[in-house]
Amino acid sequence: MPLFPTSYNEVLQRLQKIDPLAYRATRNFIDGKVTYLSPYISRGVISTKQVLASVLKRGYTPEKIEKFIQELAWRDYWQQIWIAKGNAIDLDLKQAQHPVTNTDLSSAIINGKTGIEAIDTAITDFYRTGYLHNHVRMYVASLACNIAKSHWKFPAHWMYYHLLDADWASNALSWQWVAGANSNKKYVANQENVNKYCHTDQRGTALTNK
Ligand SMILES: Cc1cc2nc3c(=O)[nH]c(=O)nc-3n(C[C@H](O)[C@H](O)[C@H](O)COP(=O)(O)OP(=O)(O)OC[C@H]3O[C@@H](n4cnc5c(N)ncnc54)[C@H](O)[C@@H]3O)c2cc1C
């Protein structure tokens, strides 16, 4: 089956395969049991409400699948922020990103040549599949905003352009969250975390704690 089948029946079958317990245990790993539903949710083929209802119907109780519900809720929460704030989400929402030295995107990221194996493989695959794992989205945003000190908006446009699940609320507000413009603390990726969740064993990269 292709990564993102386009027949509605196959999308519904994907709902039946969600394992919210395995999701809780493994979702942060690059090969974890995530659902790959975001292109369908972001395009309105299915709703978060429908996803939750289908899982509950299979007998899972809300308290056992809290993590899964929380992640679905993030999508709806970002949508509500967009509805409430409108075009203000195009700008730094809570405070100015700092420090910013450029409004570009590093060619190392565009070309998948950051020297961080897991990220470079993910970026190469991204151009083919239109999908990036959530953790890799965070790593890339952290590299762009917190190491290369690029303002979040242009790099966010690059990712948005290539994502099959492109959703401006989730995208812009997550980039701002990583960059500290929509959060009180930046998300700072580090190589140990990449190694753990992407099954690599690299040292001495741009993400290694000095
Ligand atoms: C920098 C950055 C940019 C992002 N850009 C987008 C985007 O353009 N479009 C988009 O749909 N999501 C975006 N996300 C959120 C998240 O990465 C994806 O929704 C998720 O990886 C999609 O894969 P999945 O369907 O396998 O998710 P699963 O982990 O299986 O989650 C199920 C569903 O819950 C929702 N969800 C899960 N995690 C999040 C989250 N952190 N924020 C919002 N919704 C979530 C999605 O609708 C997802 O399909 C972004 C995250 C970051 C850090």
The ligand as a Gaussian input file, in Angstrom:
#p B3LYP/6-31G(d) Opt

LIG

0 1
 C        7.762000      22.600000      12.988000
 C        6.459000      21.799000      12.898000
 C        5.633000      21.979000      11.795000
 C        4.420000      21.270000      11.706000
 N        3.601000      21.470000      10.612000
 C        2.434000      20.799000      10.512000
 C        1.576000      20.994000       9.383000
 O        1.839000      21.795000       8.471000
 N        0.430000      20.248000       9.322000
 C        0.087000      19.355000      10.308000
 O       -0.963000      18.695000      10.185000
 N        0.858000      19.186000      11.402000
 C        2.032000      19.856000      11.536000
 N        2.844000      19.650000      12.627000
 C        2.359000      18.773000      13.717000
 C        2.782000      17.294000      13.617000
 O        4.162000      17.196000      13.337000
 C        2.012000      16.519000      12.552000
 O        0.607000      16.755000      12.669000
 C        2.235000      15.016000      12.681000
 O        3.619000      14.715000      12.649000
 C        1.531000      14.301000      11.539000
 O        1.835000      12.932000      11.510000
 P        0.772000      11.832000      11.936000
 O       -0.515000      12.020000      11.212000
 O        1.445000      10.498000      11.759000
 O        0.572000      12.200000      13.455000
 P        0.128000      11.359000      14.744000
 O        1.217000      11.494000      15.741000
 O       -0.302000      10.007000      14.376000
 O       -1.096000      12.206000      15.314000
 C       -2.453000      12.044000      14.865000
 C       -2.970000      13.392000      14.432000
 O       -2.946000      14.321000      15.519000
 C       -2.574000      15.624000      15.055000
 N       -1.286000      15.992000      15.661000
 C       -0.356000      15.158000      16.191000
 N        0.664000      15.849000      16.710000
 C        0.389000      17.153000      16.492000
 C        1.072000      18.373000      16.808000
 N        2.228000      18.391000      17.480000
 N        0.497000      19.549000      16.424000
 C       -0.692000      19.556000      15.762000
 N       -1.396000      18.426000      15.448000
 C       -0.850000      17.250000      15.812000
 C       -2.453000      15.531000      13.536000
 O       -3.663000      15.900000      12.946000
 C       -2.136000      14.058000      13.336000
 O       -2.512000      13.584000      12.055000
 C        4.048000      20.362000      12.742000
 C        4.903000      20.190000      13.848000
 C        6.101000      20.905000      13.920000
 C        6.985000      20.674000      15.119000

